[in-house]
Amino acid sequence: MSAIQQDGTARRDVFQADQDRAVAALELAWADGGYHGFSADGGTWSATSSAGDVLTGDTPDALTQKVRAHWQAMQ
């Protein structure tokens, strides 16, 4: 839930990820590893491997863990 600041704008919950920044960071970290299509939709974070496998998590960190495990299994 967002709080309203004095200037009338909404402030993001401190535990809520900034989706645009998190998606950009995931792309930067994993694009060279063969992962693309990072997105966050309705609380589900996802990425697609170069083999077409779709990986999901409920947070950016959970998705990172799944991508890392998938990448290690492919090595």
N, C-alpha and C positions, 0 to 999 in steps of 0.2 A: 504494500500500500504506500502511496506517495504522500508526503506531507507538503503543505503549501508554505512557500517562503514569503517573506515580507513583500517582495516585489510581485507576488501573485502567481509566480511560476511553480510548477510541481517539482519537488525534490525527490529523487529516486531513493528507494529503500536501500540502506547500506549493505544489505545482504543480496540485493538483486543485481545480477550481472548486466553491464552495458552491452546489449546484444551486438551492436555494430562493431564495437571495439573487440569483443571476444571472438566474433566470427573472423575479423581481420587477423587477429593474433593466431587463431587456429590455422587459417590459410597460410600465413607466413611460416608457421612452424612445420606444417605437414605437406605443403604442395610439392616440394621436391621429393617427398617419399611416395608420391603417387596417389595422394588423396585430394579430392576436390568437392565442390558442391556443398560446402559447409553452410548450414542454416540453423536458425532457431525459430521454431514455429509452435506456438501453443504450449510452451514448456518442454518441448522435445528438441534436443540438439542433435544434428545429424551430419554425416559426411559419407561420401561415396568413394570407394577404393577404385583404383584403375581397373580392377577385375570386375567391377560392378557391384561389389558387396556394399550394402548400406549398413552403416554403424550408427547406433543411437545412444544417447544418454540423457539424463534429466537435468544435468548441469554441464557447463563447459568442462569442468574437471572430470566428470564421469565419462564424457565423450573422449577426452584426451586419453584416459586410461584404456578405453576400448580400442582406440586407434593404435596406441602404443602396443597393446597386446596383439592386435591383428598384425601389425607391422613386424613384430618379433616372430610371430608364428610363420610369416612368409619368408623369413630370412633363412 
